[in-house]
Structure formats: structure tokens, C-alpha cells
């Protein structure tokens, strides 16, 4: 077989893979969005990720789900070879300035509960309470910047929105 034919077949195979993955992602994304606990304002997705904008009782909540990269076989193979994991990020506003926190379950920094905190300008009680609630909810990483809070979980569905909403309610109750 000639080299030009091999290249042509490889290009056709990748194009077919991407076309099929994009087509199947439409159905998968629609199914994931239908399981979100709040009113869906809009959503955008591709074969490897999904962004959902939700209205949860007047509160704007954004969800970003990073799945396995089904867009092409090379990315998918690299994803598994490097032992990456899918994650879900939920972002919301607290309604007040909470300072800055960057906390993760692994890494370097000052230990606060089960998290390593590298940047913090939040009042100590608020930071400890937020990290305690995040720990109970199984959050992998917590990032706070002003009013915005972003929580990351290892996993790939919309069920984490309910856990984020419970954190919002508990923080608002104490405020």
C-alpha cells in the first residue's frame, strides 16, 4: 500500500471517529443535562466536555464537566496512559466578599483539615467552615476569589450541584 493511501485512510478514520463522537455526544450531553437538579438556562458541549448554566431558585450556578476526551483516539489513549480523571467544577457566588482561598487535597501548603492551602486571605473561621463543609461533600479542590467559589469533584455528572447548594445554604445560614 502506498504511503499516500495510508495517510488518506488515517485521515478518514479520524474524521469518522470525530463525526461519530460528536453525534453521540449530543445525546450524552442531553441526558446529563436532564439530570441536573435546577432549571437549565443553557448548555454547550462537545465529545469531551459540557458547560451548563443553571438557575437554582434565583441563584446562578455554573457547571463544567470534563469527561474522557472522546474527540479523537490519540487524546483518549493519552488520557488513560497518563491516568487522568474526569472532573466536575461547580461555580457560584456567595453574595459577599470571602477573600481568597486556594485549597486542594494534595500538594504543598499549610494544612487546614484535609486540605493543603496555598493562598488565603479569608477570615479564619469562614475558611475553616467552608473547607469543613467541602470535606463533608467530598470536594477535591476549593477555589475562592471574592464572591466566586469554585468546587471541583472527581466525577462527571450534575449531582454535585445539590452538594454545592447545601454548602451555599450552610454558609448563608451562618453569615
N, C-alpha and C positions, 0 to 999 in steps of 0.2 A: 504494500500500500504506500502511496506517495505521501510525503510529508504535508503537502497542501491539503490532502484529503483528511489526514489525521487531525490537523488544525480545524478544518471545517466541521468535522464530526464533534470535536470537543466544544466548539462554539455553539453548535446546535444543541448539544446535550445541556450545556449551561443555560442556554436560553429557554429550553423546555423546562428545566428544573425551576428557574426563576418564575416562569409563567404559571406553572402548576402550584408553586409555593404561594405566589400572590393570590391566586384564585382560592386556594384552601384557607389562606389567612383571613380572607373576608368573612368566611363562615365561622372560623375560630374566634375572631375578634367580636363578631356579633354575639356569639354565645357567651363570651366572657363579660361583655358589657351588659347583657341581660341579667347577669347575676349580681350586678352592683346594687348595693342597698339603698341608694338615693336616686333622685331624678337625674338622668343623663342629659346634660346640656349639649355636649358634642363629643365625638371621639374621632381619632385619627389613628390608623395603624398600618403596619406593613408585616411581612413574614417574621420579623424578629422583635418587634416592639409594638406597644399600644399606649396611647395617651388618652385619658378620659377626664373630662371636665364635669364635675358633679355639683348639684345644688342639694345640700343636705339641710333642709329646714332653714333656708335663708343663708346658710354658711357655704362659701365656695371651697370645695375640696378638689385638688388635682391629684390624679393617679397616673403614674408612669410604670408600665410593666415591661421589663426587659426579659425576653424569653431566649430560648436557644436560637441562634441565627440560621433560620431555615432559608435565607435568601440565596445562598449557594453552598455547594458541598464542601468547598475548601474552608469557609468560615465555620461550618458545622464541625468539621473534623478538628480544626484548631481549638474550638470551644471545648470539646471533650478532652483533647490531648492536654490542654493547659488547666484542666479541672476547674473551669469557670462554673458559676452557678447563676441561675436566673434570680432576679430580684424584683421587688415591687417597692416603689417610692411613693409615699403619700405626703402631699404638701398642703398646708392650711395656715391660716392666720389666727393668732391668739387674740388679737384685738388690742394688745398692749405691747409696749417695747419690752422684750425679755432679754435684751442684751445679745451676747454671742456665746454659743456653745458648739463645740465640735467633739463629739464623743463616739467611740467605736468599741466594739467588744474585743478587738485585737489591735496591736500596735504599741506605740510608746506614749508616754504622757503620765499625768497624775492619775492615780486610781481613785475612782469615785464609784462605789458599789461594784458592779460587774463591768464597768466601762473604763476606758482609758481616755481621759480628757486632755486635749492639747491646747485648745483656746477656750477661755471662759472670761466673760465679763458680766455674768448674770449673778443676781443675788444668790448667796449660797443655799438658802432654804428652797428657793424656787428651782435651782439647778438640781438639788438632791431629790426633790419631789418629782420633777419631770423625768429624771433618769430612773427613779424607782418605778414610776408608772410605765415607762418604756420597757424596763426589765420585765415587769409582770406581763406585758403584752408580747414579749418575745422579739422586741426590736433589735436589729443588728447594728444600726448606726443612727445617731441623732445629730441633726444639724439645726441650729437656731441662729437666725440673723434678724435682729429687730423683732418685728411681729411674726415673721415667717418661720414655720417649723417644718422640717422635712424628716420623715421617719423612713428607714429602709428595713425591709424584711427579706429574708431569703425565701423565695417562693414566687408564684406567678399568677395570683388571682386577685379579685376585688374584695375578698373577705376581710382584708386588713383595714378597709375603710371603717368598719364597725369598731375595731380596736382603737383606731386613731380618734374616732368620735368620742369614745369613752375617756380617752386621755384629755381631750378638749373639755369635756364636761367636768372632769375631776379638777383640772387646773382652774377652770372658771369658777367652780364652787368655792375654792379656797381663796380666790382673789378678792 
